[in-house]
């Protein structure tokens, strides 16, 4: 049985070798290396200029906006997706709790159950969960609308930037 130190040493050597192979050019033929370099240079030039080319993948429109516009909106508001996910999941969680508190309130109203809280407490829980569903749902919808407004603003700015200024 091998010692843990020996296994760690073999693993770290293998990782160092794998990392150095991806950087080394000694294992690549010169012709293939030149092709890769040309592709890298062409990609760098296409990123440098903002005017879309006919075969530019970043100019593809999804949902009416280009990928560049969506990336710019994400750069301007980097945590919008996190907030949207938080608000949406919180609203869904409150909806599940609302379902169970509605059942509890119904059971309290009907009576005859031993493990049910009083009707006043059940209605308070129902109200809190209803407020959570409405509040978090409204915040999620607001995040979506603000993101759409930002995308429209960015798209309008891009259209204005493409206009040609001519002397009078």
Phi, psi and omega per residue, in radians:
X1 nan 2.314 -3.103
X2 -1.435 2.586 3.137
X3 -1.322 2.701 3.127
X4 -1.074 -0.581 3.113
X5 -1.109 -0.726 -3.127
X6 -1.159 -0.702 3.103
X7 -1.120 -0.721 3.107
X8 -1.106 -0.723 -3.137
X9 -1.117 -0.772 3.109
X10 -1.113 -0.727 -3.127
X11 -1.149 -0.774 -3.138
X12 -1.152 -0.651 3.081
X13 -1.113 -0.724 3.129
X14 -1.124 -0.693 3.122
X15 -1.164 -0.715 3.111
X16 -1.115 -0.719 3.126
X17 -1.125 -0.777 -3.131
X18 -1.129 -0.678 3.134
X19 -1.198 -0.645 -3.133
X20 -1.311 -0.484 3.124
X21 -1.200 -0.586 -3.119
X22 -1.245 -0.379 -3.128
X23 -1.663 -0.497 -3.043
X24 -1.231 2.441 3.083
X25 -1.767 -0.021 -3.085
X26 -1.201 -0.360 -3.108
X27 -1.665 0.063 -3.089
X28 -1.965 2.409 3.116
X29 -1.169 2.593 -3.095
X30 -1.028 -0.623 -3.120
X31 -1.157 -0.762 3.123
X32 -1.157 -0.674 3.110
X33 -1.112 -0.682 3.129
X34 -1.159 -0.682 3.104
X35 -1.124 -0.758 3.124
X36 -1.099 -0.693 3.141
X37 -1.142 -0.701 3.107
X38 -1.117 -0.726 3.120
X39 -1.131 -0.690 3.131
X40 -1.141 -0.741 3.132
X41 -1.126 -0.717 3.125
X42 -1.131 -0.686 3.113
X43 -1.155 -0.676 3.135
X44 -1.150 -0.677 3.113
X45 -1.179 -0.671 -3.130
X46 -1.197 -0.484 3.094
X47 -1.342 -0.540 -3.073
X48 -1.184 -0.643 -3.102
X49 -1.740 2.395 -3.055
X50 -1.578 -0.198 3.128
X51 -1.299 2.264 -3.081
X52 -1.248 2.460 3.069
X53 -1.673 2.822 -3.101
X54 -1.057 -0.574 -3.114
X55 -1.837 0.345 -3.121
X56 -1.310 2.137 -3.119
X57 -1.263 -0.452 -3.133
X58 -1.315 -0.244 -3.131
X59 -1.583 0.003 3.117
X60 -1.159 2.359 -3.121
X61 -1.644 2.296 3.021
X62 -2.256 2.034 -3.124
X63 1.257 0.404 3.115
X64 1.589 -0.105 -3.119
X65 -2.216 2.567 3.135
X66 -1.369 2.886 3.122
X67 -1.124 -0.649 3.112
X68 -1.091 -0.701 3.128
X69 -1.155 -0.709 3.119
X70 -1.139 -0.702 3.106
X71 -1.149 -0.678 3.124
X72 -1.135 -0.689 3.109
X73 -1.134 -0.664 3.119
X74 -1.198 -0.583 3.088
X75 -1.191 -0.691 -3.135
X76 -1.199 -0.563 3.130
X77 -2.372 1.421 -2.967
X78 -1.195 -0.407 -3.071
X79 -1.820 0.265 3.139
X80 -1.092 -0.756 -3.132
X81 -1.144 -0.645 3.117
X82 -1.156 -0.793 3.109
X83 -1.095 -0.739 3.138
X84 -1.080 -0.776 3.115
X85 -1.112 -0.734 3.129
X86 -1.078 -0.831 -3.119
X87 -1.162 -0.702 -3.128
X88 -1.167 -0.797 3.134
X89 -1.196 -0.597 3.081
X90 -1.154 -0.685 3.092
X91 -1.139 -0.724 3.106
X92 -1.141 -0.701 3.109
X93 -1.115 -0.740 3.108
X94 -1.162 -0.554 3.099
X95 -1.164 -0.701 3.085
X96 -1.133 -0.771 3.105
X97 -1.118 -0.608 3.098
X98 -1.097 -0.719 3.110
X99 -1.034 -0.858 -3.104
X100 -1.234 -0.605 3.092
X101 -1.243 -0.535 3.049
X102 -1.151 -0.718 3.074
X103 -1.107 -0.703 3.121
X104 -1.120 -0.751 3.130
X105 -1.142 -0.682 3.098
X106 -1.113 -0.776 3.106
X107 -1.117 -0.669 3.124
X108 -1.168 -0.643 3.119
X109 -1.195 -0.711 -3.125
X110 -1.249 -0.641 3.138
X111 1.375 3.039 3.117
X112 1.591 -0.030 3.127
X113 -1.861 2.457 -3.025
X114 -1.535 -0.536 -3.028
X115 -1.716 0.380 -3.074
X116 -1.801 2.393 3.101
X117 -1.229 2.955 3.103
X118 -1.085 2.773 -3.062
X119 -1.063 -0.635 -3.135
X120 -1.099 -0.784 3.131
X121 -1.168 -0.678 3.124
X122 -1.133 -0.666 3.118
X123 -1.239 -0.588 3.073
X124 -1.120 -0.780 3.097
X125 -1.077 -0.722 3.110
X126 -1.071 -0.772 3.134
X127 -1.119 -0.714 3.123
X128 -1.104 -0.778 -3.135
X129 -1.197 -0.644 3.085
X130 -1.115 -0.739 3.088
X131 -1.097 -0.663 3.100
X132 -1.127 -0.755 3.122
X133 -1.084 -0.839 -3.101
X134 -1.179 -0.810 -3.097
X135 -1.126 -0.890 -3.135
X136 -1.203 -0.578 3.068
X137 -1.120 -0.746 3.117
X138 -1.122 -0.694 3.105
X139 -1.138 -0.664 3.112
X140 -1.155 -0.760 3.117
X141 -1.110 -0.692 3.115
X142 -1.081 -0.741 3.116
X143 -1.060 -0.728 3.132
X144 -1.127 -0.778 -3.122
X145 -1.145 -0.717 3.122
X146 -1.127 -0.693 3.089
X147 -1.102 -0.715 3.100
X148 -1.136 -0.709 3.108
X149 -1.091 -0.724 3.106
X150 -1.112 -0.722 3.106
X151 -1.100 -0.712 3.108
X152 -1.136 -0.688 3.105
X153 -1.115 -0.740 3.139
X154 -1.160 -0.708 3.126
X155 -1.132 -0.713 3.116
X156 -1.129 -0.710 3.082
X157 -1.087 -0.655 3.085
X158 -1.154 -0.661 3.095
X159 -1.168 -0.691 3.100
X160 -1.161 -0.601 -3.125
X161 -1.224 -0.446 -3.140
X162 -1.413 -0.196 -3.131
X163 -1.147 2.539 -3.125
X164 -1.729 2.253 3.130
X165 -1.634 2.186 3.133
X166 -2.036 2.493 3.104
X167 -1.190 2.593 -3.089
X168 -1.351 nan nan
